[in-house]
Amino acid sequence: MHTYTLTHGPGLIGLVPHLIGYLPQDSLVLVTAQSTALGSGALGASLRMDFDHERAARLDEAALETMLRPLDLADGADTVFPVLFSAPVAVHHTGLDALTADTAAARALLDGLSFVCDGLAARGFDVVQPLWAGEEMCGRVGEHGGTPLARARETPAVVGMIAEGSRAAESFEDCVRAPEARPAHAAEIERLRAGTDDEEAARALLRTARTLTERAQRRAEAHERPEPFALPEPAAVLALDRFLPRLPDRDWVQMLLSGDHPGFSAAALAEAEEDGFLAHARRAGALPGAAQELVGFCPRPPRLWALAEAVDWLRGCLPYIGAEARPGLCALLAWFEWSRVRMRFAEHYALAALETDGDHRLAQLVLRAVRAGLPPVWAQRE
């Protein structure tokens, strides 16, 4: 991974979709940074929130506190770059089409933005002049005119990230859309369904966990960006089908795939025998205190790259999972996304689980946490 120099303005705006995974709409993105020298710094975590004119107009102190609470986990961050993605604000600054200008909406958005900036300053952040983007233009809030958004996508930092494999979806919906099923692969999974027992399914899940661990290690060391996942091993998909609907089994699957649980550490997985792994996994998942070590519950910061690899792999299983296990798979995705403080993604998958199983406890738990602005335990501050 390379280091790029970035300036305040189009370069930062063009980078935002690569920081959060997609091009936001009607959103306020707060990009944090830590000062490293006079006039320079290193970018840190990014926080995106829905921010249309109705939400901006009803923003109050309580809502602002909930909105900004995740920034408490941005260790070392002392600076925030607000970037508002909004068509009304774009028209307001450029006068692109006076006939379509919504002055009231633009004013509500800008007033809400000012309220957020004041709240950031009160928390001790240095707030840089906000930026805006919309209608294929971008610029600085309060300055008339703008720059074509295309130029923001051509800066060295953005071009370099794309060359290294970064891909930003055109929208959140595109980002979370499940991949299409490969008919031949789906047929192979169905063919093996009757002949794959719990033992073989658990062995396949162990092989998958080892692969996830290796990929996460490569990503963490930044030596290489792993190639996209191949199709999931059929027996591993069948393992999700079998184990996710069963509560005790779901727990150890969650521990195994998180890449973070002491009972399923990289060393433990390397030493584990495939034969008899199911019994071993069930024992490890049932040990006293094992549930308290679950990612999200544990105060220890998780291995975020491991969670990212697990999410990517689980998403690849979505087209092939059985109907009974699908709510459990979506809830597991929601839990992992919440555990790495990706709240909108967590909410999406929790709602997807509840669409087909309105009583799914794990999905309900994640949804309540997201809507209360409650981060995982490791990200909470006294």
Secondary structure, DSSP 8 states (H G I E B T S, - for coil): -------TTHHHHHHHHHHHSB--SSEEEEEEEEEEETTEEEEEEEEEEE--HHHHHT--HHHHHHHHGGGGG-TT--EEEEEEE-HHHHHHHH-S-GGG--HHHHHHHHHHHHHHHHHHHHTT-EE---EEEETTEEEETTSS--EEHHHHTTSHHHHHHHHTT---BSSHHHHH------HHHHHHHHHHHTT--HHHHHHHHHHHHHHHHHHHHHHHHTS----------HHHHHHHHHHTTSHHHHHHHHHHHHT--GGG-HHHHHH--STTHHHHHHHHHHSTTTGGGSTTTSSS---HHHHHHHHHHHHHHGGG--TTTHHHHHHHHHHHHHHTT-HHHHHHHHHHHHHH-TT-HHHHHHHHHHHTT---GGG---
